[in-house]
Amino acid sequence: MIRLDDYIANFSHSPLAPWADLMPWELATQAPAIVRQMLAELPQDEYSIQDEIAVHRTATVEAGAVLKGPLIIGAQCFVASGALLRGGCWVDAHCIIGPGAELKTSFVFRGSKLAHFNFVGDSVLGHGINLEAGSIVANYRNERVEKEIQVRVDGQLQRTGCDKFGALLGDQCRIGANAVLAPGAVLPPASVVGRGQVRDDELTAS
C-alpha cells in the first residue's frame, strides 16, 4: 500500500487533497480530468486562463515554450524557452521547467526543478526535487510485449493495471545528470540517484 502523504508532506492538505487516497499511477491516469476540475476552482484574479491553460500572474513563461491544456502553472514558476508541458499537468509554486524539458501528464509540487533536457511522464513529484540535465523519468515499457507497469512495494512487485506510469518521487529527491528511472519507480523522500545510473525497480528491490 502506498500512501501519498508518506512521500509528499501535507499531500492531504494540498490542492490535490480530494485525491489523496489514490495510488500514484491512478492519479497520473486521471490527470487530465483532475486538472480540469482544479482549473474550474482557481481564483480568476490570480491566474491568466485561456484554452484550459492557467498561468499564475507571477509566473514567467518565456517565448518559445509550448503549453498544452489542461495545465496549471503556479506562482513564481519559471518555464524556459523550448520547454513542453502537455497531457494534463499541475505545477505548484516556485518550480522550474528548464529549456528542452518535457513534462507530460504529471503533478509537480512546490520548489521542484527539471533543469534542462529532461523528460518526465505520467508521474508525481514531491517538494524540492531536482532533476539534473538529461535525466529521464520513463513512463512506458517499450522493450517488451507485456506493457503493464509494475511497482515494487515492501519488496514485492505489484501490478498497476496501466501501461503508462513513470514515478512517484518523494520530497527532496535528487536525480543526477543523464540518470534514467525506468517506469514504475517509487523513491522515498531524499533519495539520490547518481549521475548516469539506471534504476529499474522491477529488476531489483529498492
Buried (B, 14 or more C-beta within 10 A) or exposed (E): EBEBBEBBBEBBEBBBEEBBEBBBBBBBBBBBEBBBEBBEEBEEEEBEBEEBBBBBEEBBBEEEBEBBBBBBBBBBBBBBEBBBBBBBBBBBBBBBBBBBBBBBBBBBBBBBBBBBBBBBBBBBBBBBBBBBBBBBBBBBBEEEEEEBBBBBBEEEEBEBEBBBBBBBBBBBBBBBBBBBBBBBBBBEBEBEBEEEBEBBBBEEEB
